[in-house]
Amino acid sequence: MTSATICDKTARVFNVVLIKPTHYDDQGYPIQWYRSAIPSNTLACIFGLAQDAARREILGPGVEIRLHTFDETNTRIRPNDIAQLVRENGGDGVICLVGVQSNQFPRALDLGRAFRAEGLRVGIGGFHVSGCLAMLPELPPEIREAQALGISLFAGESENGRLDDFLKDAFASKLQPLYNYLNDLPSLEGEPLPILPRARVRRTMGKLSSLDFGRGCPYQCSFCTIINVQGRKSRFRNADDLERILRENQAQGVNRFFITDDNFARNAQWEQLFDRIIKLREEEGMVFGFTIQVDTLCHKIPNFIEKATRAGANRVFIGLENINPDNLIEAKKRQNKITEYRAMLQKWREHGAHTAAGYILGFPADTKESILRDVEIIKRELPLDILEFFFLTPLPGSEDHQRQLAQGVWMDPDLNKYDLNHRVTHHAKMSDAEWEEAYRSAWAAYYTDDHVKTVMRRSAVHGLRSIKSLRSKLLMFHLMIKYEGVHPLEGGALRMKFRRDRRPGMKLENPLLFYPRYAFETVRKAVGYWRTVRKFDRFMHDAMAAPDREAYTDVAVARNGEQEFEEMALYHATTGGEAALARKKRDETIRKQAAVHAAE
């Protein structure tokens, strides 16, 4: 638990409790870790805004805003304890359940119900509330239930004084049922900066924090909720904002960040931002490491990859989504060109960055056989390090969900499953069992021992530091899938379970059964972890000791020029791939003809 006192001791205290909920596993227990993998950017943004509101004394002189922050992915939340905390700190306050995604809404509602029973004011915000209000003709039952409990709902973003208004209303006991700011997206320049207290950052693996430099995305992917919540017009922080963020975090010993911008390559100010980071690194000796998210055409931007890696972007997430152009067109992801995948990934690799890609299973043209074929093509022909699989999921707030709801298509009513790791609808070509088996088989096919060795050999070219970093990431993905049964992005170190926290409606287990089983599972997993770590260490040692380490090459990393377009299955396994290659050749012919005419 983290508590931050912002003002001096005063006559009256108003507690603002910020909680980022988790969601339940398949057995009904909140997914929690001693150390979680990914920090919450929403929690960082709201904490920064609330901290600024406290400094400005928005509730009036003599009123202290006392902040308490919790991330349920790494901290047990007991509503009665938090209610006691509020009572011990003046007795007045508001509970803010922030950044609540669709899969987290059932847990958020259960927490909200418990807090309301304690007599506390409660608000819920995040992508589920915002997405439903943005895309649905009427409020769904779970949101109406929250309102019936007296929980206030917040849709949209909290900058531009909106959190101030919410806190003032809470302080005056006049919370509105709904705060809807979806039609007025705020500017980010000069706004209070996202930051997490050091004590909260220390609860993540690798002491990782998060921040955003921009919001919104110009593309139209039908499975995406961001474009309908944060808009299609991008908004940005400036280089001065960035420097202040980095200096504030550096002062508390935090220098590793996950940049949550949906697509940093489309940030109009990317060069100024990178230049500022480079200046801090090279002139002041400050050390930073970044994970950024980009699109598959980022390598076409002059100097983008060069400056990104020079600034410290050592891990890159790419929305690859699929290698069948027909599937990409169906999802309105036309910006993805499979004929650019190899060049883009090779360029990141040559500059020493590790690449991870999201890959969606369940597009209309997919079958179990085609999915496993495509995974093998990726392993052989694309120099990817990490591949992350997701079920195609109609997330509330997306065009897919809006369309399927209007058509009466069956979608699983349990929002807890909408985590991209569970099947929540049916597929036209695969049975439910086949689709689920294809998902499990895809993970198993990519993370074989042989392919892990190959990926490590590719990384060993860049030295021990590079391969050690990759080994940690590969371990995380392998262990979460094999031993924990959760998506690696929801993973962490040392799973925590508490018998009394089981999902309401599910039977409370007998302690004589629960605790021995929990202990046995923990020991069994620890043994499996130990064996896997030793195995991966051996792979790493062998890769570094290979006599051809620096000269290693394979089909994926080799640049074969025009010849690769004739040889690679990537372009010939599907009719969509053949068509994409034909367009590539036609465009190249036109470009060459234009160059000849220009020279004449």
C-alpha positions as CSV (number, residue, x, y, z in Angstrom):
1,M,0.0,0.0,0.0
2,T,1.2,3.5,-0.8
3,S,0.0,6.6,0.9
4,A,1.2,10.1,-0.1
5,T,0.6,13.1,2.1
6,I,0.7,16.2,-0.1
7,C,0.0,19.1,2.3
8,D,1.0,20.1,5.8
9,K,-1.1,18.8,8.7
10,T,-4.4,20.8,8.6
11,A,-7.8,20.9,10.2
12,R,-9.5,18.7,7.6
13,V,-8.4,15.8,5.5
14,F,-10.0,14.5,2.3
15,N,-8.7,11.1,1.2
16,V,-8.5,10.3,-2.5
17,V,-7.9,6.5,-2.9
18,L,-6.8,5.5,-6.4
19,I,-7.2,1.8,-7.2
20,K,-6.3,0.1,-10.5
21,P,-8.3,-3.2,-10.3
22,T,-7.2,-6.6,-11.6
23,H,-9.5,-9.3,-12.9
24,Y,-10.3,-12.9,-11.9
25,D,-8.6,-16.0,-13.1
26,D,-10.6,-19.0,-14.2
27,Q,-10.9,-20.3,-10.6
28,G,-12.3,-16.9,-9.5
29,Y,-9.2,-15.5,-7.7
30,P,-7.9,-12.0,-8.5
31,I,-4.8,-12.2,-10.6
32,Q,-2.1,-10.8,-8.3
33,W,1.7,-11.1,-8.0
34,Y,4.4,-10.2,-5.5
35,R,5.8,-8.3,-8.4
36,S,3.7,-7.5,-11.5
37,A,5.0,-7.1,-15.0
38,I,3.4,-3.9,-16.4
39,P,2.6,-0.7,-14.5
40,S,-0.7,1.1,-15.0
41,N,-0.3,4.3,-17.0
42,T,-3.8,5.5,-16.0
43,L,-2.8,5.2,-12.4
44,A,0.3,7.3,-13.2
45,C,-1.8,9.9,-15.0
46,I,-4.5,10.2,-12.3
47,F,-1.9,10.3,-9.5
48,G,-0.1,13.1,-11.3
49,L,-3.3,15.1,-11.8
50,A,-4.5,14.5,-8.2
51,Q,-1.0,15.4,-6.8
52,D,-1.2,18.7,-8.7
53,A,-4.8,19.3,-7.5
54,A,-3.6,18.8,-3.9
55,R,-0.7,21.3,-4.4
56,R,-3.1,23.9,-5.7
57,E,-5.5,23.3,-2.7
58,I,-8.5,23.0,-5.0
59,L,-10.8,22.1,-2.0
60,G,-9.9,25.3,-0.3
61,P,-7.3,26.5,2.2
62,G,-7.1,24.3,5.3
63,V,-8.2,21.2,3.5
64,E,-5.5,18.5,2.9
65,I,-5.9,16.1,0.0
66,R,-4.3,12.9,1.1
67,L,-3.5,10.4,-1.7
68,H,-3.4,6.6,-1.5
69,T,-2.5,4.6,-4.5
70,F,-3.0,0.9,-5.1
71,D,-2.4,-1.4,-8.1
72,E,-4.3,-4.6,-7.4
73,T,-2.1,-6.6,-9.7
74,N,0.6,-6.4,-7.0
75,T,-1.3,-5.5,-3.9
76,R,-4.2,-7.2,-2.1
77,I,-7.2,-4.9,-1.8
78,R,-9.4,-5.4,1.3
79,P,-12.2,-2.8,1.2
80,N,-12.8,-3.0,5.0
81,D,-9.1,-2.2,5.6
82,I,-9.2,0.8,3.2
83,A,-12.4,2.0,4.8
84,Q,-10.5,1.9,8.1
85,L,-7.6,3.8,6.5
86,V,-10.0,6.5,5.5
87,R,-11.6,6.6,9.0
88,E,-8.1,6.9,10.6
89,N,-7.3,9.8,8.2
90,G,-10.2,12.1,9.0
91,G,-13.1,9.9,7.9
92,D,-13.8,11.6,4.6
93,G,-12.9,10.7,1.0
94,V,-13.6,9.1,-2.3
95,I,-12.6,5.8,-3.9
96,C,-11.6,6.1,-7.5
97,L,-11.4,2.8,-9.5
98,V,-9.3,4.0,-12.4
99,G,-8.4,2.6,-15.9
100,V,-11.0,-0.1,-15.7
101,Q,-11.0,-2.3,-18.8
102,S,-13.8,-4.5,-19.8
103,N,-12.3,-7.7,-18.3
104,Q,-11.7,-5.7,-15.0
105,F,-15.2,-4.3,-14.7
106,P,-16.7,-7.3,-12.8
107,R,-13.9,-7.0,-10.2
108,A,-14.3,-3.2,-10.1
109,L,-18.0,-3.6,-9.6
110,D,-17.4,-6.1,-6.7
111,L,-15.0,-3.7,-5.1
112,G,-17.3,-0.8,-5.6
113,R,-20.2,-2.7,-4.0
114,A,-18.1,-3.5,-1.0
115,F,-16.9,0.2,-0.6
116,R,-20.5,1.4,-0.9
117,A,-21.4,-1.0,1.9
118,E,-18.8,0.8,4.0
119,G,-20.5,4.1,3.3
120,L,-17.8,5.4,1.0
121,R,-18.2,7.4,-2.2
122,V,-17.1,5.6,-5.3
123,G,-16.3,6.4,-8.9
124,I,-15.4,4.1,-11.8
125,G,-13.6,5.3,-15.0
126,G,-11.6,3.7,-17.8
127,F,-12.0,2.1,-21.2
128,H,-15.1,0.0,-20.5
129,V,-17.3,2.9,-19.3
130,S,-15.9,5.2,-22.0
131,G,-16.1,2.6,-24.8
132,C,-19.7,1.7,-24.0
133,L,-20.8,5.3,-23.9
134,A,-19.0,6.0,-27.1
135,M,-20.4,3.1,-29.2
136,L,-23.6,1.7,-27.7
137,P,-27.1,3.1,-28.1
138,E,-27.9,2.5,-24.4
139,L,-26.0,1.6,-21.2
140,P,-25.3,-2.1,-20.7
141,P,-26.7,-3.9,-17.6
142,E,-23.4,-3.9,-15.7
143,I,-23.1,-0.1,-15.9
144,R,-26.7,0.4,-14.9
145,E,-26.0,-1.8,-11.9
146,A,-23.1,0.4,-10.9
147,Q,-25.3,3.4,-11.1
148,A,-28.0,1.7,-9.0
149,L,-25.4,1.2,-6.3
150,G,-24.7,4.9,-6.2
151,I,-21.4,4.6,-8.0
152,S,-20.4,7.6,-10.2
153,L,-19.2,6.9,-13.7
154,F,-16.5,8.8,-15.5
155,A,-16.1,8.7,-19.3
156,G,-13.3,10.4,-21.1
157,E,-10.0,11.9,-20.0
158,S,-9.3,13.7,-16.7
159,E,-7.1,16.6,-17.8
160,N,-8.1,20.2,-18.3
161,G,-9.6,20.5,-14.8
162,R,-12.0,17.6,-15.0
163,L,-10.5,15.7,-12.1
164,D,-10.7,18.9,-10.1
165,D,-14.4,19.1,-10.7
166,F,-14.9,15.4,-9.8
167,L,-13.0,15.9,-6.5
168,K,-14.8,19.0,-5.6
169,D,-18.2,17.3,-6.1
170,A,-17.0,14.3,-4.1
171,F,-15.9,16.7,-1.3
172,A,-19.3,18.4,-1.3
173,S,-21.1,15.0,-1.3
174,K,-22.6,16.0,-4.7
175,L,-21.2,13.4,-7.1
176,Q,-23.1,13.2,-10.3
177,P,-24.2,9.8,-11.7
178,L,-22.2,10.4,-14.9
179,Y,-19.3,12.6,-16.0
180,N,-19.1,12.4,-19.8
181,Y,-16.2,14.2,-21.5
182,L,-16.0,12.0,-24.6
183,N,-16.8,14.8,-27.0
184,D,-14.1,17.1,-25.7
185,L,-10.7,15.6,-25.9
186,P,-8.2,17.8,-24.0
187,S,-4.8,19.0,-25.0
188,L,-1.9,17.4,-23.2
189,E,0.7,20.1,-23.4
190,G,1.5,21.7,-20.1
191,E,-0.8,19.3,-18.2
192,P,0.3,17.7,-14.9
193,L,2.6,14.8,-15.8
194,P,2.0,11.1,-15.2
195,I,4.1,9.7,-12.4
196,L,4.0,6.8,-10.0
197,P,5.4,7.0,-6.5
198,R,8.6,5.0,-6.2
199,A,7.1,2.6,-3.7
200,R,4.5,1.7,-6.3
201,V,7.1,1.3,-9.1
202,R,9.1,-1.0,-6.9
203,R,6.2,-3.4,-6.9
204,T,6.8,-4.0,-10.7
205,M,9.4,-6.4,-12.1
206,G,12.5,-4.4,-13.1
207,K,11.2,-1.3,-11.3
208,L,9.4,-0.2,-14.5
209,S,7.2,2.9,-14.7
210,S,4.9,4.1,-17.5
211,L,4.1,7.4,-19.3
212,D,2.4,8.6,-22.4
213,F,3.6,11.3,-24.8
214,G,0.5,11.2,-27.0
215,R,-3.0,9.8,-27.3
216,G,-5.2,9.0,-30.2
217,C,-4.6,7.1,-33.4
218,P,-5.4,8.0,-37.0
219,Y,-6.1,4.4,-38.2
220,Q,-9.4,2.6,-38.3
221,C,-8.8,-0.9,-37.1
222,S,-12.2,-2.5,-36.4
223,F,-11.1,-4.4,-33.3
224,C,-9.6,-1.3,-31.6
225,T,-11.2,0.7,-28.8
226,I,-8.6,3.4,-28.6
227,I,-9.8,5.3,-31.7
228,N,-13.4,5.5,-30.2
229,V,-12.3,6.6,-26.8
230,Q,-9.1,8.7,-27.3
231,G,-10.0,9.8,-30.8
232,R,-8.4,9.6,-34.3
233,K,-6.8,13.0,-33.9
234,S,-3.5,12.6,-32.1
235,R,-2.6,14.9,-29.2
236,F,0.8,15.2,-27.7
237,R,3.0,16.4,-24.8
238,N,6.0,18.5,-25.8
239,A,9.7,18.0,-25.2
240,D,9.6,20.2,-22.1
241,D,6.9,18.0,-20.6
242,L,9.0,15.0,-21.4
243,E,12.1,16.4,-19.8
244,R,10.2,17.2,-16.6
245,I,8.8,13.7,-16.5
246,L,12.2,12.1,-16.9
247,R,13.9,14.4,-14.3
248,E,11.1,13.8,-11.7
249,N,11.4,10.0,-12.2
250,Q,15.2,10.2,-12.2
251,A,15.1,12.0,-8.8
252,Q,13.3,9.0,-7.3
253,G,15.5,6.5,-8.9
254,V,13.3,5.4,-11.8
255,N,14.7,5.3,-15.3
256,R,12.9,2.5,-17.2
257,F,9.6,3.2,-18.9
258,F,6.9,1.7,-20.9
259,I,5.6,4.4,-23.3
260,T,1.9,3.6,-23.7
261,D,1.3,5.7,-26.9
262,D,-0.6,3.4,-29.2
263,N,1.7,4.3,-32.0
264,F,4.7,6.4,-31.2
265,A,5.8,6.5,-34.9
266,R,2.8,8.7,-35.7
267,N,3.6,11.3,-33.0
268,A,4.3,14.4,-35.0
269,Q,6.9,15.5,-32.4
270,W,8.8,12.2,-32.3
271,E,12.1,13.8,-33.4
272,Q,12.0,16.6,-30.9
273,L,11.2,14.2,-28.1
274,F,14.0,11.8,-29.1
275,D,16.4,14.7,-29.5
276,R,15.7,15.9,-26.0
277,I,16.3,12.4,-24.5
278,I,19.5,12.0,-26.5
279,K,20.7,15.4,-25.2
280,L,20.0,14.3,-21.6
281,R,21.8,11.0,-22.2
282,E,24.8,12.3,-24.0
283,E,25.3,15.7,-22.3
284,E,24.3,14.9,-18.8
285,G,25.0,11.1,-18.6
286,M,21.4,10.3,-17.7
287,V,20.5,6.6,-18.3
288,F,17.1,5.6,-19.7
289,G,15.5,2.5,-21.2
290,F,12.2,2.6,-23.1
291,T,9.7,0.2,-24.5
292,I,7.7,1.9,-27.3
293,Q,4.8,0.9,-29.6
294,V,5.0,1.5,-33.3
295,D,3.4,0.5,-36.6
296,T,4.8,-1.7,-39.3
297,L,5.8,1.3,-41.5
298,C,7.9,3.1,-38.9
299,H,11.2,2.2,-40.8
300,K,10.0,4.4,-43.7
301,I,10.4,7.5,-41.5
302,P,13.9,8.9,-42.1
303,N,16.0,8.6,-38.9
304,F,13.2,7.3,-36.8
305,I,14.7,3.9,-35.8
306,E,18.2,5.4,-35.6
307,K,17.1,8.1,-33.1
308,A,14.8,5.8,-31.2
309,T,17.5,3.4,-30.3
310,R,20.0,6.2,-29.7
311,A,17.5,7.6,-27.2
312,G,17.3,4.3,-25.4
313,A,14.4,2.5,-27.0
314,N,15.6,-1.1,-26.6
315,R,12.3,-2.9,-26.8
316,V,9.7,-2.3,-29.5
317,F,6.1,-3.6,-29.7
318,I,4.6,-3.8,-33.2
319,G,1.0,-4.5,-34.0
320,L,1.8,-7.1,-36.7
321,E,-1.7,-8.7,-36.1
322,N,-1.5,-11.2,-39.0
323,I,0.5,-12.2,-42.1
324,N,-2.5,-12.8,-44.3
325,P,-3.4,-9.5,-46.1
326,D,-7.1,-10.7,-46.5
327,N,-7.4,-10.8,-42.7
328,L,-5.8,-7.4,-42.3
329,I,-8.2,-5.8,-44.8
330,E,-11.1,-7.5,-43.1
331,A,-10.0,-5.8,-39.8
332,K,-9.5,-2.4,-41.6
333,K,-5.8,-2.6,-40.8
334,R,-4.8,-1.6,-44.3
335,Q,-1.7,0.3,-43.1
336,N,0.0,-3.1,-42.5
337,K,2.0,-4.2,-45.6
338,I,3.4,-7.7,-45.2
339,T,5.9,-6.8,-47.9
340,E,7.5,-4.4,-45.4
341,Y,7.6,-6.7,-42.4
342,R,11.0,-8.2,-43.0
343,A,12.7,-4.9,-43.8
344,M,11.2,-3.2,-40.7
345,L,12.1,-6.0,-38.3
346,Q,15.6,-6.3,-39.8
347,K,16.3,-2.6,-39.3
348,W,15.2,-2.7,-35.6
349,R,17.4,-5.8,-35.1
350,E,20.4,-4.2,-36.8
351,H,20.1,-1.3,-34.4
352,G,20.2,-3.6,-31.4
353,A,16.5,-3.4,-30.3
354,H,14.4,-6.4,-29.4
355,T,11.1,-6.7,-31.1
356,A,7.7,-8.1,-29.9
357,A,4.7,-8.4,-32.0
358,G,1.0,-8.8,-31.3
359,Y,-0.7,-11.5,-33.4
360,I,-4.5,-12.0,-33.5
361,L,-6.0,-15.4,-34.0
362,G,-9.5,-15.9,-35.3
363,F,-9.9,-13.6,-38.3
364,P,-12.5,-14.9,-40.9
365,A,-9.9,-16.6,-43.1
366,D,-8.2,-18.4,-40.2
367,T,-8.3,-22.1,-39.6
368,K,-6.3,-24.2,-37.1
369,E,-4.1,-25.4,-40.0
370,S,-3.6,-22.0,-41.5
371,I,-2.7,-20.5,-38.0
372,L,0.0,-23.1,-37.4
373,R,1.3,-22.8,-40.9
374,D,1.6,-19.0,-40.5
375,V,3.4,-19.4,-37.1
376,E,6.0,-21.6,-38.8
377,I,6.4,-19.0,-41.6
378,I,7.0,-16.3,-39.0
379,K,9.6,-18.4,-37.2
380,R,11.5,-19.1,-40.3
381,E,11.2,-15.9,-42.3
382,L,10.7,-13.0,-39.8
383,P,13.4,-11.9,-37.4
384,L,11.0,-11.5,-34.5
385,D,12.1,-12.0,-30.9
386,I,8.7,-12.2,-29.0
387,L,5.4,-13.1,-30.5
388,E,2.2,-12.4,-28.4
389,F,-1.0,-14.2,-29.4
390,F,-4.5,-12.9,-28.8
391,F,-8.0,-14.1,-29.5
392,L,-9.9,-11.8,-31.9
393,T,-12.2,-10.3,-29.3
394,P,-15.1,-7.9,-29.8
395,L,-14.1,-5.5,-27.0
396,P,-16.9,-3.1,-25.9
397,G,-16.0,0.2,-27.4
398,S,-14.8,-1.3,-30.7
399,E,-16.5,-1.3,-34.1
400,D,-16.5,-5.1,-34.0
401,H,-18.5,-5.2,-30.7
402,Q,-20.9,-2.6,-31.9
403,R,-21.6,-4.4,-35.2
404,Q,-22.0,-7.9,-33.6
405,L,-24.3,-6.6,-30.9
406,A,-26.5,-4.9,-33.5
407,Q,-26.6,-8.2,-35.5
408,G,-27.5,-10.3,-32.5
409,V,-24.3,-12.3,-32.7
410,W,-23.6,-14.4,-29.6
411,M,-20.9,-12.9,-27.3
412,D,-20.1,-14.3,-23.9
413,P,-21.9,-12.4,-21.2
414,D,-19.0,-12.7,-18.7
415,L,-16.9,-9.6,-19.2
416,N,-14.2,-11.1,-17.0
417,K,-13.2,-13.2,-20.1
418,Y,-12.7,-10.2,-22.3
419,D,-8.9,-10.2,-21.7
420,L,-7.9,-11.4,-25.2
421,N,-6.8,-14.7,-23.6
422,H,-10.3,-16.3,-23.8
423,R,-12.6,-17.1,-26.6
424,V,-15.8,-15.0,-26.2
425,T,-17.6,-15.6,-29.5
426,H,-17.9,-18.2,-32.2
427,H,-15.9,-18.6,-35.4
428,A,-17.3,-19.2,-38.9
429,K,-14.7,-21.9,-39.9
430,M,-13.5,-23.3,-36.6
431,S,-15.5,-25.0,-33.8
432,D,-15.1,-23.5,-30.4
433,A,-12.8,-26.4,-29.4
434,E,-10.7,-26.0,-32.6
435,W,-10.3,-22.2,-32.1
436,E,-9.2,-22.7,-28.5
437,E,-6.8,-25.5,-29.5
438,A,-5.4,-23.4,-32.2
439,Y,-4.7,-20.7,-29.7
440,R,-2.9,-23.0,-27.3
441,S,-1.0,-24.7,-30.1
442,A,0.2,-21.4,-31.5
443,W,1.9,-20.6,-28.2
444,A,3.4,-24.0,-28.0
445,A,4.6,-23.9,-31.6
446,Y,6.4,-20.6,-31.3
447,Y,8.1,-21.1,-27.9
448,T,9.7,-24.5,-28.7
449,D,13.2,-25.1,-27.3
450,D,14.6,-25.1,-30.9
451,H,13.1,-21.7,-31.7
452,V,14.1,-20.2,-28.4
453,K,17.7,-21.2,-29.3
454,T,17.4,-19.6,-32.7
455,V,16.1,-16.3,-31.3
456,M,18.9,-16.3,-28.8
457,R,21.5,-16.9,-31.5
458,R,20.1,-14.0,-33.5
459,S,20.5,-11.8,-30.4
460,A,23.9,-13.0,-29.4
461,V,25.3,-11.2,-32.4
462,H,24.9,-8.0,-30.3
463,G,26.6,-9.3,-27.2
464,L,25.9,-10.5,-23.7
465,R,23.8,-7.6,-22.6
466,S,21.4,-8.0,-25.5
467,I,21.0,-11.7,-25.0
468,K,20.5,-11.4,-21.2
469,S,17.7,-8.9,-21.7
470,L,16.0,-11.2,-24.3
471,R,16.5,-14.3,-22.1
472,S,14.5,-12.6,-19.4
473,K,11.6,-11.7,-21.7
474,L,11.6,-15.2,-23.3
475,L,11.5,-16.7,-19.8
476,M,8.6,-14.6,-18.8
477,F,6.5,-15.6,-21.7
478,H,7.4,-19.3,-21.5
479,L,6.7,-19.5,-17.7
480,M,3.4,-17.6,-17.7
481,I,1.9,-19.8,-20.5
482,K,3.3,-23.1,-19.2
483,Y,2.9,-22.8,-15.5
484,E,0.5,-19.9,-14.7
485,G,-2.2,-20.1,-17.3
486,V,-2.4,-16.4,-17.8
487,H,-1.4,-14.2,-20.7
488,P,2.2,-13.0,-20.2
489,L,1.1,-9.4,-20.2
490,E,-0.9,-10.2,-17.1
491,G,2.0,-12.0,-15.5
492,G,4.5,-11.4,-12.7
493,A,6.7,-13.0,-10.1
494,L,5.2,-15.2,-7.4
495,R,1.5,-15.6,-7.8
496,M,-0.6,-14.6,-4.7
497,K,-4.0,-16.1,-3.9
498,F,-6.2,-15.3,-1.0
499,R,-9.0,-17.7,-0.1
500,R,-11.5,-15.1,1.0
501,D,-11.1,-13.0,-2.1
502,R,-12.8,-15.4,-4.4
503,R,-15.3,-14.0,-6.9
504,P,-18.7,-13.6,-5.4
505,G,-21.0,-16.4,-6.5
506,M,-18.3,-18.9,-6.4
507,K,-18.0,-21.2,-3.4
508,L,-15.6,-20.3,-0.7
509,E,-13.1,-23.2,-0.5
510,N,-12.4,-25.2,2.6
511,P,-9.1,-23.9,4.1
512,L,-7.9,-27.5,4.7
513,L,-8.1,-27.9,0.9
514,F,-7.2,-24.4,-0.3
515,Y,-3.9,-23.8,1.6
516,P,-2.3,-27.2,1.0
517,R,-3.1,-27.0,-2.7
518,Y,-1.9,-23.5,-3.0
519,A,1.4,-24.4,-1.2
520,F,1.8,-27.5,-3.5
521,E,1.1,-25.5,-6.6
522,T,3.7,-22.8,-5.5
523,V,6.4,-25.4,-4.9
524,R,5.6,-27.3,-8.1
525,K,5.8,-24.2,-10.1
526,A,9.0,-23.1,-8.4
527,V,10.7,-26.4,-9.4
528,G,9.5,-25.9,-13.0
529,Y,10.7,-22.3,-12.9
530,W,14.1,-23.5,-11.7
531,R,14.5,-26.1,-14.4
532,T,13.4,-23.7,-17.1
533,V,15.8,-21.0,-15.9
534,R,18.7,-23.5,-16.0
535,K,17.7,-24.6,-19.5
536,F,17.5,-21.1,-20.9
537,D,20.8,-20.2,-19.2
538,R,22.3,-23.1,-21.0
539,F,20.8,-22.0,-24.3
540,M,22.2,-18.5,-23.7
541,H,25.7,-19.8,-22.8
542,D,25.8,-22.0,-26.0
543,A,24.7,-19.1,-28.2
544,M,27.5,-16.8,-26.7
545,A,30.1,-19.6,-27.0
546,A,29.3,-20.5,-30.6
547,P,32.4,-20.0,-32.8
548,D,30.3,-18.3,-35.5
549,R,28.4,-16.1,-33.0
550,E,29.2,-12.8,-34.7
551,A,28.7,-14.1,-38.2
552,Y,25.5,-16.0,-37.5
553,T,22.7,-15.7,-40.1
554,D,19.6,-17.5,-41.2
555,V,16.7,-17.0,-43.6
556,A,15.0,-14.4,-41.3
557,V,17.9,-12.1,-40.7
558,A,19.5,-12.3,-44.1
559,R,18.9,-9.5,-46.6
560,N,18.3,-11.2,-50.0
561,G,17.1,-8.2,-52.0
562,E,14.6,-8.8,-54.7
563,Q,15.3,-12.5,-54.6
564,E,13.5,-12.9,-51.3
565,F,10.1,-12.0,-52.9
566,E,10.3,-15.0,-55.1
567,E,11.5,-17.4,-52.4
568,M,9.6,-16.6,-49.2
569,A,6.4,-18.4,-48.2
570,L,5.3,-15.2,-46.5
571,Y,4.3,-13.9,-50.0
572,H,3.1,-17.2,-51.5
573,A,1.2,-19.1,-48.9
574,T,-2.1,-17.2,-49.4
575,T,-3.8,-15.5,-52.3
576,G,-3.7,-12.3,-50.2
577,G,0.1,-12.6,-50.0
578,E,0.4,-13.1,-53.8
579,A,-1.8,-10.0,-54.4
580,A,0.3,-8.0,-51.9
581,L,3.5,-9.0,-53.7
582,A,2.0,-8.1,-57.1
583,R,1.1,-4.6,-55.7
584,K,4.6,-4.3,-54.4
585,K,6.2,-5.1,-57.8
586,R,3.8,-2.7,-59.6
587,D,4.5,0.1,-57.2
588,E,8.2,-0.5,-57.6
589,T,8.0,-0.4,-61.4
590,I,6.1,2.9,-61.3
591,R,8.7,4.3,-58.9
592,K,11.5,3.4,-61.2
593,Q,9.8,4.8,-64.2
594,A,9.1,8.0,-62.4
595,A,12.8,8.2,-61.4
596,V,13.8,7.7,-65.1
597,H,11.5,10.4,-66.2
598,A,12.7,12.8,-63.5
599,A,16.3,12.1,-64.6
600,E,15.5,12.9,-68.2
